[in-house]
Amino acid sequence: IPGFSFSDACKNVTLHVPSKLDAEKFIGRVNLKECFKSANLIHSSDPDFQILEDGSVYTTNAILLSSGKRSFTISLSNTENQEEKKIFVLLEHQTKVLKKRHSKEKVLRRGKRRWAPIPCSMLENSLGPFPLFLQQVQSDTAQNYTIYYSIKGPGVDLEPKNLFYVERDTGNLYCTRAVDREQYESFEIVAFATTPDGYTPELPLPMVIKIEDENDNHPIFTETTYIFTVSENCRVGSTVGQVCATDKDEPDTMHTRLKYTIIEQLPASPTLFSMHPKTGVITTTSSQLDREFIDKYQLKIKVQDMDGQHFGLYTTSTCIINIGDVNDNLPTFTRSSYVTSVEENTIDVEILRVTVEDKDLVNTANWRANYTILKGNENGNFKIVTDPKTNEGVLCVVKPLNYEERKQVILQIGAVNEAPYSRDASSRSAMSTATVTVSVKNQDEGPECSPSVQTVRISENAPVGTTSSGYKAYDPETRSSSDIRYKKLNDPKGWVTIDENSGSIKVFRSLDREAEFIKNGIYNITVVASDRVGRSCTGTLGIILEDVNDNGPAITKPTVTICKPVMSAAEIVAVDPDEPRHGPPFDFSLETSDSEVRRMWRLTKINDTAARLSYQNDPPFGQYVVPVKVSDRLGQSKVTSLTVTLCNCITENDCTYRVGPRVGGGEVKLGKWAILAILLGIALLFCILFTLICGASRTATQPKVFPDDLAQQNLIVSNTEAPGDDKVCSTNAFTTHTVGTSAQGICGTAGSGVRHGGQETIEMVKGGQQTLESCQGAGHHHTLDPCRGGHVEVDNCRYNYSEWHSFTQPRLGERVHLCNQDDNHKHAQDYVLTYNYEGRGSAAGSVGCCSERQEEDGLEFLDNLEPKFRTLAEACMKR
């Protein structure tokens, strides 16, 4: 089929066609929108041609162009404003056009053309003849030069190659073979105009060759078979599902305008479904879908392009619609009445199975039944459950029946589905029911202990031998208690005996309602009743002990502590184990004839069960015994001896008296602070004696000898926890070390060593500069230089340096030597102790007795001593 060109809107259109055209053949397209955009009616003057909405021109019958030409008119009209426009269409045979264009006369008469983009198109799948003329490319410079034409681009020198070519001299553009639009929608080529010597008078000319679409592709459904489900009894217009199809032809044309239709429905009658022609949505047209009647429908559906016109291409598919089940059928019993039997006193036995019919889908909640007992099971003897495998109702006995009470039981049972009924509420009342008659079979039973718990009342002060009615069992068939024997199974305290024949009880030991094991005043014993053949039953006999006012109120807390500085009284509470009618209100009084007790103590009632005990006349601290009598409302009383402690305390826990209580005046006791004061006084006396002894020793003759424990009599810091790093000096040198971070010397006597260029000072600081040997002499500063044998200045002191040196050096040397011993040497227990390893990296450093001092620090802590310790230190230094 040859190409065609568009004329301007509402102007003549020329279509180049073969001389023979088949029916329903696409021959070209006319731009209707540019001519009359608002047209809503399209009409062809020639019935052999049909014009579609998009301007596509189709033949309706086979046509033969005998004269080589044929024409018709397209009428476009708007029925609303009665406006009308027309387009003249001329059909010409392809060969005549070629001859006309090739004729020299035509070339000479051709008007002046510009070197500009030229619209060009061709129909896909063209049948030729090939090469097929498409367009002529011509430059205005051809009037002055000899112009050679050439083209490049896709379809020429790029894939698909050699599809187009241009005649060098004339500029005629040809196509060599058919093209599929679905593969190539268009080709963008470039035309060139050059002279024989290579001169280019024109710029390259881009050209677009558009491939016009032909309806050569059938629409295809996305699935070969569609499967949908819709519930039965659904409303009209309910959506079933949606089908979809695709078409490879050019979009937004009649070739891809699809229309969906239902061709056939199986079963055919009645018609229950419809399909939207544009969207493919399937809906219901009736509410009479019944799964129990037909559970599946099959539709044959069609999709056709060209908006469903008879010459459009189409495809068919299958749609299967399953009808979903809803609970629109009630379960129905297969029988209206049932008869069964069961022996009395049996439980957990199946006695009957009932069945129902249901038309709904099997093994779904719409089909499964729930059974219930509507009447006759007021005592709860039966239950009915559903067998999940068979959907039967299983009737069971869960509570024993008694033939003597009921020989026959009539039950009414009903059944419903697990899923709620889908129809209206009035239909729900039509529940299927059935009647079940249960006959109870008699058994030869033993005695029956009914009720299992029986009671009898006995006064708690009943004398031994008192008889009372006891436990009674009976034969369920004769309702008689004869021939039944009784015996005790459990009697916790052995208080009663039971008569074997009658079951009556007799008091064997004294009864006590207030015993600890009695709960709520009831004493329980267990009784066994048996017949002659040995069948038995067990029951409980509760003996209700009637209360007697045989207990007086007692004070719960017999020991009272009164902290005298903060308290003037204490509360006491009494309790009566008897019943409330024999209990409060209580009366509190002092039960003594001792006038001293009455003068010292007073009772004041607080409420029915409590009173306040207060002291008067300021008794001394101590423990007292106060007899208090408490009487209940009926005069029953009890005397309790209270132990009352008057203590100098703030809380009761502070009071720690160990002296036994006594009646009368209190005994003064020493507190912990008083004891501490006495001990400090004794220590002070020892210090005074020590000072006197030291003064007497000053008159002794030469050579003066220091006591062995002189070093230990000085004030030292004794917080060393373990030996420190060893540091050895010469035998005539002092050894110093630090403790923690205080750097206080403890290997010397009582001083703090401060090094000054090799000289070490031993001094005690008190306000100003004072040395170990000084007696607060103003302007004197004494130093010891043991490592260098320095000079010592003596002023107002008993001992000179030589005496001090001769005493301390041997001892200090011995101590230093001990610090340097190996681990196998056993040190003295009062000097060096070995402690366990405590880990590496201690922030405190070494605390050994001979460790090297890390920083210069004195004994400044002695400035903060309390007065008595400072006086003691001064006394020791003077002596």
PyMOL commands that set and color helices and strands:
alter all, ss='L'
color gray80, all
select helices_A, chain A and resi 32-35+94-102+104-109+140-143+254-256+306-308+425-428+580-582+595-600+652-654+672-699+710-713+801-819+860-864+867-878
alter helices_A, ss='H'
color red, helices_A
select strands_A, chain A and resi 13-17+20-21+26-29+41-44+49-51+56-59+63-64+69-78+83-93+120-123+132-136+148-152+164-166+172-175+186-194+205-212+220-221+225-231+239-242+245-246+259-266+273-275+281-284+296-304+314-324+332-333+337-343+349-354+356-357+369-375+382-386+393-397+408-417+432-441+453-459+467-468+485-490+496-498+505-507+522-530+536-546+554-555+559-563+569-575+587-590+601-605+610-615+622-631+637-647+752-756+759-765+769-771
alter strands_A, ss='S'
color yellow, strands_A
deselect
rebuild
show_as cartoon
